[in-house]
């Protein structure tokens, strides 16, 4: 067995080794904490960037839709688009779908429960009408729409 003598050099050497061990542990701990803080800050910055990017993309994607809704409201309020004439509404909705590839469908619901809905189907446009007077009647009709653009899901990504 190894026995240390109780000499001042032995205590000095042991103290020096203990100090080196404590210093090494302190440096490793400080480096770890600093690296952890750097990684957390970087992750937070990346998340903020991604959220801001998705918000901007969503807003750009929805701007034409909001403009189309405002246009339709204005046309109806000024009497240029008759909200009671399903054929006129169907033509208007078809035109908007042809113009804006990011819109998948448009509808107008009325107080009496009737509504008209024009949407994209697999190959064409489809119109669904519910009429409540004199009785409730539901009709679904495929519309001829040879000039409808393909929907591009990544158009605003």
C-alpha positions as CSV (number, residue, x, y, z in Angstrom):
1,X,0.0,0.0,0.0
2,X,1.0,3.5,-0.7
3,X,1.4,5.7,2.3
4,X,1.8,9.4,2.1
5,X,4.2,11.0,4.5
6,X,3.0,14.0,6.3
7,X,5.4,16.4,4.7
8,X,4.7,19.9,3.6
9,X,5.5,19.0,-0.1
10,X,2.9,16.1,0.0
11,X,0.2,18.5,1.3
12,X,1.2,21.1,-1.2
13,X,1.1,18.6,-4.1
14,X,-2.3,17.3,-2.9
15,X,-3.6,20.8,-2.5
16,X,-2.4,21.7,-6.0
17,X,-4.1,18.6,-7.5
18,X,-7.3,19.3,-5.6
19,X,-7.2,22.9,-6.9
20,X,-6.7,21.8,-10.4
21,X,-9.6,19.4,-10.2
22,X,-11.9,22.1,-8.8
23,X,-10.7,24.5,-11.5
24,X,-11.4,22.0,-14.2
25,X,-14.9,21.3,-12.8
26,X,-15.6,25.0,-12.7
27,X,-14.4,25.6,-16.3
28,X,-16.5,22.6,-17.5
29,X,-19.6,23.8,-15.7
30,X,-19.2,27.4,-16.9
31,X,-18.7,26.2,-20.5
32,X,-21.7,23.9,-20.3
33,X,-23.9,26.6,-19.0
34,X,-22.7,29.1,-21.6
35,X,-23.2,26.6,-24.4
36,X,-26.6,25.7,-23.1
37,X,-27.6,29.4,-23.0
38,X,-26.3,29.8,-26.6
39,X,-28.3,26.8,-27.9
40,X,-31.5,27.9,-26.1
41,X,-31.1,31.5,-27.5
42,X,-30.5,30.2,-31.0
43,X,-33.5,27.8,-30.8
44,X,-35.7,30.7,-29.6
45,X,-34.5,32.9,-32.5
46,X,-35.2,30.2,-35.0
47,X,-38.7,29.7,-33.6
48,X,-39.4,33.4,-33.7
49,X,-38.2,33.5,-37.3
50,X,-40.4,30.5,-38.3
51,X,-43.5,31.9,-36.6
52,X,-43.0,35.3,-38.3
53,X,-42.4,33.6,-41.6
54,X,-45.6,31.5,-41.3
55,X,-47.7,34.5,-40.3
56,X,-46.4,36.5,-43.3
57,X,-47.1,33.6,-45.7
58,X,-50.6,33.1,-44.3
59,X,-51.4,36.8,-44.6
60,X,-50.1,36.9,-48.2
61,X,-52.1,33.8,-49.0
62,X,-55.3,35.3,-47.5
63,X,-55.0,38.8,-48.9
64,X,-56.6,38.0,-52.3
65,X,-59.4,36.1,-50.5
66,X,-60.2,39.1,-48.2
67,X,-60.1,41.4,-51.3
68,X,-62.5,39.1,-53.1
69,X,-64.9,39.2,-50.1
70,X,-64.7,43.0,-49.8
71,X,-65.4,43.3,-53.6
72,X,-68.4,41.0,-53.4
73,X,-69.8,42.9,-50.4
74,X,-69.3,46.2,-52.1
75,X,-71.0,44.9,-55.3
76,X,-74.0,43.7,-53.3
77,X,-74.3,46.8,-51.2
78,X,-74.3,49.0,-54.3
79,X,-76.8,46.8,-56.1
80,X,-74.4,45.7,-58.8
81,X,-74.6,42.0,-57.7
82,X,-78.1,40.6,-56.9
83,X,-77.8,38.5,-53.8
84,X,-81.2,36.9,-54.5
85,X,-80.4,35.7,-58.0
86,X,-78.6,32.3,-57.8
87,X,-77.5,32.3,-61.5
88,X,-75.8,35.7,-61.2
89,X,-74.1,34.6,-57.9
90,X,-73.0,31.4,-59.5
91,X,-71.5,33.2,-62.4
92,X,-69.7,35.6,-60.1
93,X,-68.4,32.8,-57.9
94,X,-67.2,30.8,-60.9
95,X,-65.3,33.9,-62.2
96,X,-63.7,34.4,-58.9
97,X,-62.6,30.8,-58.7
98,X,-61.2,31.0,-62.2
99,X,-59.2,34.2,-61.2
100,X,-57.9,33.1,-57.8
101,X,-56.4,29.6,-57.6
102,X,-56.0,29.8,-53.8
103,X,-59.8,30.0,-53.3
104,X,-61.4,26.5,-53.2
105,X,-65.0,27.6,-52.9
106,X,-67.4,30.5,-52.3
107,X,-70.9,30.6,-50.9
108,X,-73.6,32.9,-49.8
109,X,-76.1,31.9,-47.1
110,X,-79.4,33.6,-46.6
111,X,-81.6,34.2,-43.5
112,X,-84.2,31.7,-44.7
113,X,-81.6,28.9,-44.7
114,X,-81.1,28.8,-48.5
115,X,-77.7,29.1,-49.9
116,X,-75.5,28.7,-53.0
117,X,-72.1,27.2,-52.9
118,X,-69.6,26.9,-55.8
119,X,-66.5,25.0,-55.2
120,X,-63.7,23.1,-57.0
121,X,-64.2,19.4,-57.5
122,X,-61.7,16.9,-58.7
123,X,-62.0,17.9,-62.4
124,X,-64.4,20.8,-62.6
125,X,-66.4,23.3,-60.6
126,X,-69.4,22.1,-58.7
127,X,-72.4,24.1,-57.6
128,X,-74.6,23.2,-54.6
129,X,-77.9,25.0,-54.0
130,X,-80.3,24.7,-51.2
131,X,-83.7,26.3,-51.8
132,X,-86.2,26.5,-48.9
133,X,-89.2,27.9,-50.6
134,X,-91.8,26.4,-51.1
135,X,-90.0,23.2,-49.7
136,X,-86.4,22.4,-49.0
137,X,-84.6,21.2,-52.1
138,X,-80.9,20.4,-52.5
139,X,-79.3,20.3,-56.0
140,X,-75.7,19.5,-56.8
141,X,-74.5,20.3,-60.3
142,X,-71.2,19.9,-62.1
143,X,-70.3,23.1,-64.0
144,X,-68.4,23.4,-67.2
145,X,-65.1,25.1,-66.4
146,X,-62.5,24.2,-68.9
147,X,-60.5,27.4,-68.2
148,X,-60.1,26.9,-64.4
149,X,-56.5,27.0,-63.3
150,X,-55.0,24.2,-61.3
151,X,-54.7,24.9,-57.6
152,X,-51.1,25.4,-56.6
153,X,-50.9,24.7,-52.9
154,X,-47.4,26.2,-52.7
155,X,-48.3,29.3,-54.7
156,X,-47.7,31.5,-51.7
157,X,-45.3,29.5,-49.7
